[in-house]
Amino acid sequence: MKNSKKIDPYGFREYDARWIYEKDISIEGIEELGKGLGTQIKIHTNKENPRVVVGHDYRSYSEEIKSSLKKGLIFTGCYVEDIGLSLSPMVYFAQFNLNTDAVAMVTASHNENGWTGVKMGIKKGLTHAPEEMKELKEITLNQKFKKGNGNEKYIDDFQQIYKNDLINKNKITKKIKAVVACGNGTAGIFAPDILRGIGCEVIELDCNLDWTFPKYNPNPEDLEMLHEIAKVVKENEADIGFGFDGDGDRVGVIDEQGNEIFSDKIGLLIARNLSEKHNGAKFIVDVKSTGLYSTDKILAKNNCNTLYWKTGHSHIKRKVNIENALAGFEKSGHFFFNEPLGYGYDDGINSAIQVCHLLDNQNKKMSEITNELPNTFQTPTMAPFCKDEEKYNIVDDLVKEIKQIKNNKTLIDGQEIKDILTVNGVRFSFDDGSWGLIRASSNKPSLVIVTESPTSDERKKRIFDFIDNLLQKTGKIGEYDQKI
């Protein structure tokens, strides 16, 4: 393929594009990406001048990258509508509000400084899936560009239009005191205003914009960020703590006692709350999520059905759309709400709003609501290093190995594997509801490991040890980002 030195092909990931700038992609490479995306949008819309909403996050180089991306889009004939400094969900919302043909958001989300990337989509409310990413990669690296006469215009004050849309539909009656943590990322100029607007008393934590991320990356799966939120919640006797990632499409939640609530369980609580009004609703969750969805009595009582699906904001979003589900929940903190709650895409602030509605509807503290769920012992999402070019083959081999273990009825902690789900890596479960997951990360050179047991913490650990032994035998696994 041409141009491979200017654009590392591995930057085209399952559902977005990410590179270390300028090591893996040059500014000229970004322009080529814009040409590739513009060409793809023209092919899919069959329009000579499709309209494309573009925004960027608050990193030192994001505006420069957006400028180069726009050049490429304009070269192909796209009419670019630039809404400026944005969250990813604000760009997605703009496609509905402005009725445009496509979106392109310059962001590396929660990745460390040095990373850049683009989240893009054509059909409203959806972002690129693996097929679209493969097509974009092929167009871009082979320079199969269409030429046209495009232009650009700036949309003023769109931040306020986005804020008002969420505020006006979501007023609450109870005065909820919320710690709002943004890790100095872009959500800092959005989340506090919106949550105040719906009626919360807001205590801000690291909401000033600082692209050096002086304390930690804005990532609600990062324990350092969650511990800091917990401390401030307890100091201020707050009702709830929210942590938002760098581009505002994910949220992490801390209860009033300072305990982290894993996002899959927050999703289950929201699903329970929604099921009372939306009998027979369908929910989509990713394979990293708790097994409690499939056994939950309240969801069953309200005739609700839950499907487990591929991890990744694009996969869950698309499945929510295809299945016409009311909502989708991903363990990393991406939540998706269809009409009448949202437009189908992931918005961390709207997710926090749904938690506020949960508190508003019940005369209970967050910890009391959470304690109504059956207890399970669950690991954090762990990510051992594994090269991009090796990770998928390793997972494929492990799928075969675990199927063989099941067929041979080999015992793991005294149990046989009962079910195997292979929609995304391999999730294997046991009669007591315990399970383990191995999959390849979609946006980093690593694998993803999660285990859970409703029986005991020891069983959870022994399932992890079983997985870790399989991984170490490959000889191709590096250090974990965290371990239990």
matplotlib code that plots the C-alpha trace (Angstrom):
import matplotlib.pyplot as plt

x = [0.0, 1.2, 1.8, 2.4, 5.3, 3.0, 0.1, 0.7, -1.9, -2.5, -4.0, -7.2, -8.9, -12.1, -14.4, -12.2, -8.7, -5.9, -2.2, 0.6, 1.2, 3.7, 5.4, 2.7, 1.0, 2.2, 0.1, 0.0, -1.2, -4.1, -5.0, -4.9, -7.3, -9.6, -9.5, -10.3, -13.2, -14.6, -14.4, -16.1, -18.9, -19.5, -19.7, -22.2, -24.4, -24.2, -23.9, -21.5, -21.3, -22.2, -22.3, -20.0, -20.0, -16.5, -15.3, -12.2, -11.2, -8.9, -5.5, -2.6, -2.5, -6.2, -7.1, -4.1, -5.1, -8.7, -7.6, -5.6, -8.5, -10.9, -8.5, -8.8, -12.6, -12.9, -10.6, -13.2, -16.1, -17.5, -19.2, -17.6, -19.6, -17.1, -18.7, -15.4, -14.3, -16.6, -17.4, -17.9, -21.6, -22.0, -20.8, -23.2, -26.0, -25.1, -25.7, -29.4, -29.8, -28.2, -29.4, -25.9, -24.7, -21.7, -19.6, -15.8, -14.6, -10.9, -10.1, -8.0, -10.6, -8.8, -5.5, -2.3, -1.0, 0.7, -2.2, -4.7, -7.6, -10.9, -14.4, -16.5, -19.9, -22.3, -25.7, -27.2, -26.4, -23.9, -20.1, -18.0, -18.0, -15.2, -16.5, -16.5, -13.0, -11.6, -13.1, -11.7, -8.3, -8.3, -9.4, -6.9, -3.8, -4.3, -5.2, -8.4, -9.7, -12.6, -12.1, -14.6, -15.2, -15.9, -16.1, -16.4, -18.3, -18.2, -21.3, -21.3, -22.5, -23.3, -22.1, -25.1, -27.6, -26.2, -26.4, -29.9, -31.1, -30.1, -31.1, -34.6, -35.7, -34.2, -35.2, -35.1, -37.1, -34.7, -31.6, -28.8, -25.3, -22.9, -19.1, -18.3, -14.8, -13.4, -9.7, -8.9, -10.5, -13.0, -16.0, -15.1, -16.8, -20.0, -20.8, -20.9, -23.2, -25.6, -25.9, -26.5, -29.0, -31.1, -31.1, -28.0, -25.8, -22.4, -18.9, -16.3, -13.2, -10.5, -12.9, -10.5, -9.2, -5.5, -4.2, -1.2, -3.6, -1.5, -3.0, -4.1, -5.7, -9.4, -10.5, -13.4, -12.0, -8.7, -8.6, -6.5, -9.3, -12.0, -10.2, -9.9, -13.6, -14.4, -12.3, -14.1, -17.5, -16.9, -15.3, -18.4, -21.0, -22.2, -25.0, -23.1, -19.8, -19.4, -16.1, -16.1, -13.5, -11.6, -14.2, -17.3, -18.9, -18.3, -19.0, -17.9, -20.0, -19.1, -21.8, -22.2, -19.9, -17.1, -17.5, -17.0, -19.9, -18.8, -20.6, -22.3, -24.0, -25.0, -26.4, -28.4, -29.8, -30.8, -32.4, -34.4, -35.6, -36.5, -38.2, -40.9, -42.1, -41.0, -42.4, -41.0, -38.0, -34.8, -31.4, -27.9, -24.8, -21.2, -19.5, -17.5, -20.7, -22.0, -24.0, -26.7, -28.6, -29.6, -30.9, -32.4, -35.9, -37.1, -36.2, -37.9, -41.0, -41.2, -40.7, -37.4, -34.8, -31.0, -28.6, -24.8, -22.9, -19.4, -17.5, -16.9, -19.0, -19.7, -20.8, -23.2, -24.5, -25.2, -26.8, -29.1, -30.1, -30.7, -32.6, -34.5, -33.4, -34.4, -30.8, -27.3, -24.7, -21.0, -18.8, -16.2, -18.9, -20.4, -24.2, -26.7, -30.2, -32.8, -35.9, -37.5, -34.3, -31.7, -30.7, -29.0, -25.4, -23.2, -23.2, -21.6, -23.5, -26.8, -25.8, -25.1, -28.5, -30.1, -28.4, -29.8, -33.3, -32.7, -32.0, -34.8, -37.3, -36.4, -36.2, -32.9, -29.2, -27.2, -25.5, -28.9, -30.1, -26.9, -27.1, -30.4, -28.5, -27.2, -23.6, -20.9, -17.1, -15.7, -12.3, -11.6, -11.0, -7.4, -5.2, -2.0, 0.2, 0.1, 1.3, -1.4, -0.1, -0.3, -3.3, -6.1, -4.2, -3.5, -7.2, -8.2, -5.9, -7.3, -10.8, -9.9, -8.1, -11.0, -13.5, -11.3, -11.2, -15.0, -15.3, -12.9, -14.9, -11.7, -12.5, -11.5, -11.8, -13.9, -16.3, -16.9, -17.4, -21.1, -21.4, -19.1, -19.9, -17.6, -19.2, -16.1, -13.2, -14.3, -16.6, -16.9, -19.3, -20.1, -23.2, -22.9, -22.9, -19.2, -17.5, -14.2, -13.5, -10.5, -10.7, -8.4, -8.5, -9.9, -7.9, -4.6, -1.9, -3.3, -5.7, -8.7, -9.4, -12.4, -13.7, -16.7, -18.2, -21.4, -20.0, -16.8, -13.8, -11.6, -13.4, -13.1, -9.3, -8.9, -10.7, -8.3, -5.3, -6.6, -6.7, -3.3, -1.7, -3.1, -1.7, 1.7, 2.1, 1.9, 5.1, 3.7, 2.1, 3.7, 2.8, -0.8, -1.9, -3.4, -3.9, -6.2]
y = [0.0, 3.5, 6.1, 3.6, 5.7, 8.7, 6.8, 3.7, 1.2, -0.1, 3.3, 2.2, 0.4, -1.5, 1.6, 4.7, 5.8, 6.6, 7.3, 8.8, 12.2, 12.7, 9.3, 7.3, 9.9, 13.2, 16.3, 15.4, 12.0, 13.6, 15.5, 12.2, 10.8, 13.7, 12.9, 9.3, 10.1, 12.7, 10.2, 7.5, 9.9, 10.8, 7.1, 6.3, 9.4, 9.6, 13.4, 15.7, 18.1, 16.2, 18.3, 17.2, 18.4, 18.7, 19.3, 18.9, 18.1, 20.2, 19.0, 21.3, 19.8, 18.9, 22.2, 21.8, 18.3, 19.3, 22.0, 19.5, 17.0, 19.7, 20.4, 16.8, 16.8, 20.1, 18.7, 16.0, 18.4, 18.2, 21.2, 21.3, 22.8, 23.4, 23.6, 24.3, 22.9, 19.9, 16.7, 13.7, 13.6, 17.2, 16.4, 13.5, 15.7, 18.3, 15.8, 15.6, 19.3, 20.6, 17.6, 16.9, 13.9, 12.9, 13.7, 13.8, 14.4, 14.9, 13.2, 10.6, 10.3, 9.2, 8.2, 9.7, 13.0, 12.4, 10.4, 11.7, 10.2, 10.7, 9.3, 9.4, 8.4, 8.7, 7.3, 9.5, 8.3, 5.7, 5.7, 3.6, -0.2, -2.5, -2.7, 1.0, 1.3, -1.3, 0.6, 3.9, 2.4, 0.9, 4.3, 6.3, 4.2, 3.6, 7.2, 6.4, 9.9, 11.7, 15.4, 18.2, 21.7, 21.9, 24.8, 25.4, 27.5, 28.0, 27.4, 29.9, 29.2, 25.5, 24.6, 26.3, 24.6, 21.3, 22.2, 23.5, 20.3, 18.2, 20.7, 21.4, 17.8, 16.6, 18.8, 17.1, 17.9, 16.7, 18.7, 16.3, 17.3, 16.0, 16.0, 16.5, 15.5, 16.0, 15.3, 18.7, 17.4, 19.0, 17.9, 20.5, 23.3, 21.2, 18.8, 21.3, 23.7, 21.0, 19.2, 22.6, 23.4, 20.3, 21.1, 19.6, 21.3, 20.8, 20.6, 20.9, 18.8, 19.4, 21.1, 23.7, 22.9, 21.8, 19.7, 18.6, 16.5, 17.4, 14.9, 11.9, 11.1, 11.8, 8.2, 7.0, 3.5, 4.8, 4.0, 7.1, 9.3, 7.3, 7.5, 11.2, 11.6, 9.3, 11.5, 14.7, 13.1, 12.1, 15.5, 17.3, 14.8, 14.6, 12.4, 11.2, 11.5, 11.6, 11.2, 12.0, 11.0, 13.3, 13.6, 13.3, 10.1, 8.0, 8.4, 6.7, 6.8, 6.9, 6.6, 8.8, 6.6, 6.9, 3.5, 3.0, 1.4, -0.5, 0.9, -2.4, -2.3, 1.3, 0.2, -2.5, 0.0, 2.4, -0.5, -1.5, 2.1, 2.4, -1.0, 0.2, 2.7, 0.8, -2.7, -5.2, -3.0, -4.5, -3.7, -4.4, -4.9, -5.8, -9.0, -7.4, -6.8, -8.5, -11.7, -10.2, -8.8, -12.3, -13.3, -10.0, -10.4, -6.9, -7.0, -10.4, -9.1, -6.2, -8.6, -7.0, -8.8, -8.3, -9.3, -9.6, -8.1, -7.0, -4.5, -1.1, 2.0, 1.5, -2.1, -1.5, 1.7, -0.2, -3.1, -0.7, 0.8, -2.6, -4.1, -0.9, -1.3, 1.3, 1.5, -0.1, -0.2, -0.9, -1.7, 1.0, 3.6, 4.2, 4.3, 4.6, 5.8, 5.7, 7.8, 9.2, 9.4, 10.2, 9.9, 6.5, 7.6, 7.6, 10.7, 10.6, 13.6, 12.2, 9.0, 11.0, 12.6, 9.2, 8.4, 11.6, 10.6, 7.3, 9.2, 11.6, 8.8, 6.9, 8.1, 6.2, 6.9, 5.6, 3.0, 1.7, 1.4, -0.4, -2.8, -4.1, -5.8, -9.3, -9.2, -10.2, -10.2, -8.6, -7.6, -4.2, -4.3, -5.4, -4.8, -6.9, -5.5, -7.4, -6.2, -5.0, -7.3, -10.4, -9.8, -11.1, -14.3, -15.0, -14.6, -16.9, -19.5, -19.1, -19.4, -22.9, -23.8, -22.9, -24.8, -27.8, -27.4, -27.3, -30.4, -32.3, -31.3, -30.1, -28.6, -25.0, -24.3, -27.5, -26.5, -27.4, -24.6, -24.5, -21.9, -20.2, -16.9, -15.9, -12.8, -10.9, -12.9, -15.6, -15.3, -18.6, -19.1, -21.7, -23.1, -20.8, -17.7, -17.1, -16.2, -15.0, -13.0, -12.7, -10.3, -8.1, -4.4, -2.4, 0.8, -0.2, -2.8, -5.0, -7.8, -7.2, -9.5, -9.5, -12.1, -12.2, -14.6, -14.3, -17.1, -15.7, -13.4, -16.5, -18.0, -14.7, -14.8, -18.4, -17.8, -14.9, -17.2, -19.7, -17.0, -15.6, -19.0, -19.4, -16.0, -16.5, -19.8, -17.8, -16.0, -12.9, -11.0, -8.0, -6.3, -5.6, -2.0, -3.2, -6.5, -7.8]
z = [0.0, -0.7, 1.9, 4.7, 6.2, 6.6, 8.1, 10.2, 9.0, 12.5, 13.4, 11.6, 14.4, 14.8, 15.1, 15.1, 14.1, 16.6, 16.2, 18.2, 16.5, 14.7, 15.3, 13.5, 11.4, 10.0, 9.4, 5.7, 6.7, 8.5, 5.3, 3.4, 6.1, 5.4, 1.7, 2.4, 4.7, 2.3, -0.5, 1.6, 2.6, -1.0, -1.9, 0.9, 0.5, -3.3, -2.9, -4.7, -1.7, 1.5, 4.7, 7.5, 11.1, 12.5, 16.1, 18.2, 21.8, 24.1, 23.3, 22.3, 18.8, 18.1, 16.4, 14.0, 13.2, 12.7, 10.3, 8.2, 8.3, 7.0, 4.1, 3.0, 3.4, 1.4, -1.3, -2.0, -2.2, 1.3, 2.9, 6.4, 9.3, 12.2, 15.6, 17.3, 20.7, 21.3, 23.1, 20.9, 21.8, 21.0, 17.4, 17.2, 18.5, 15.8, 13.1, 14.2, 15.0, 11.8, 9.7, 8.2, 6.3, 8.4, 11.4, 12.2, 15.8, 16.4, 19.7, 21.3, 24.1, 27.3, 25.7, 27.0, 25.5, 22.2, 20.9, 18.4, 16.4, 14.7, 15.6, 12.5, 11.3, 8.3, 9.4, 12.1, 15.7, 14.5, 14.2, 11.9, 12.4, 11.3, 7.7, 7.3, 8.9, 6.6, 3.6, 4.9, 5.4, 1.8, 0.2, 2.3, 2.0, -1.7, -2.3, -4.2, -3.7, -5.3, -6.1, -5.8, -4.7, -1.0, 1.5, 5.2, 7.7, 11.4, 13.5, 16.4, 20.0, 19.3, 22.8, 24.3, 21.9, 23.0, 26.7, 26.4, 24.7, 27.7, 30.4, 29.1, 28.9, 32.2, 35.2, 38.5, 41.7, 44.4, 45.2, 44.4, 45.5, 42.8, 42.5, 38.9, 37.9, 34.4, 34.8, 33.1, 29.9, 27.5, 29.6, 32.1, 30.2, 29.7, 32.5, 35.5, 33.6, 32.4, 35.7, 37.5, 34.8, 35.5, 39.2, 40.8, 43.3, 41.7, 43.3, 40.5, 40.6, 37.9, 35.5, 34.3, 30.9, 30.9, 28.0, 30.0, 32.2, 35.3, 37.7, 35.5, 32.2, 32.2, 32.3, 34.5, 34.4, 36.0, 39.7, 40.5, 39.1, 40.9, 44.2, 43.9, 43.2, 46.2, 48.5, 47.5, 47.7, 51.3, 52.2, 50.9, 52.0, 48.4, 47.1, 44.1, 42.2, 38.4, 36.4, 32.7, 30.1, 27.8, 25.1, 27.3, 26.0, 29.1, 32.8, 36.0, 39.2, 42.9, 45.6, 48.7, 50.7, 48.2, 46.6, 42.9, 41.2, 38.1, 35.0, 34.1, 37.5, 37.1, 33.7, 35.4, 38.0, 35.2, 33.2, 36.3, 36.8, 33.1, 33.0, 35.3, 32.7, 29.6, 30.0, 27.5, 26.7, 25.2, 26.5, 25.0, 27.1, 26.1, 26.9, 29.7, 31.7, 34.8, 34.4, 36.6, 33.6, 32.5, 36.0, 37.2, 38.8, 38.2, 34.5, 34.2, 36.0, 33.5, 30.5, 29.6, 27.6, 27.6, 24.8, 25.3, 22.4, 21.2, 23.3, 21.7, 21.5, 17.8, 18.1, 21.0, 19.4, 16.2, 18.0, 20.0, 16.7, 14.9, 17.7, 18.5, 22.1, 24.7, 25.9, 25.8, 28.5, 28.0, 31.0, 30.1, 30.8, 27.3, 27.7, 24.8, 25.1, 22.3, 22.0, 24.1, 26.3, 23.6, 20.0, 20.3, 20.7, 23.8, 25.9, 29.3, 30.6, 29.5, 31.3, 34.5, 34.1, 34.0, 37.3, 38.7, 37.6, 39.4, 42.6, 41.9, 41.6, 44.8, 48.4, 48.9, 48.9, 46.0, 48.2, 49.3, 45.7, 44.7, 47.7, 46.4, 43.6, 44.4, 45.4, 42.9, 43.1, 39.9, 38.7, 37.1, 33.3, 33.0, 30.0, 29.6, 26.9, 23.6, 20.2, 17.8, 15.1, 17.4, 19.7, 17.4, 16.5, 20.2, 21.1, 18.2, 19.6, 23.1, 21.8, 20.4, 23.6, 25.8, 23.6, 23.9, 27.7, 27.7, 25.4, 27.6, 30.7, 32.4, 35.8, 36.6, 40.3, 40.6, 37.8, 34.2, 31.6, 30.9, 28.1, 25.7, 23.9, 21.0, 19.6, 20.8, 22.0, 24.4, 27.4, 29.2, 32.1, 34.8, 36.5, 39.5, 37.3, 37.4, 34.2, 32.5, 29.4, 27.1, 24.1, 22.1, 22.8, 19.9, 20.5, 22.2, 21.9, 24.7, 25.5, 27.8, 30.8, 33.2, 35.6, 37.9, 40.5, 42.5, 44.7, 46.2, 45.8, 45.8, 42.8, 40.9, 41.5, 40.6, 37.2, 36.7, 37.6, 35.0, 32.3, 33.3, 33.1, 29.5, 28.6, 30.1, 28.1, 24.9, 25.7, 24.0, 26.9, 28.6, 31.9, 33.0, 33.4, 36.7, 38.4, 41.1]

ax = plt.figure().add_subplot(projection="3d")
ax.plot(x, y, z, "-o")
ax.set_aspect("equal")
plt.show()
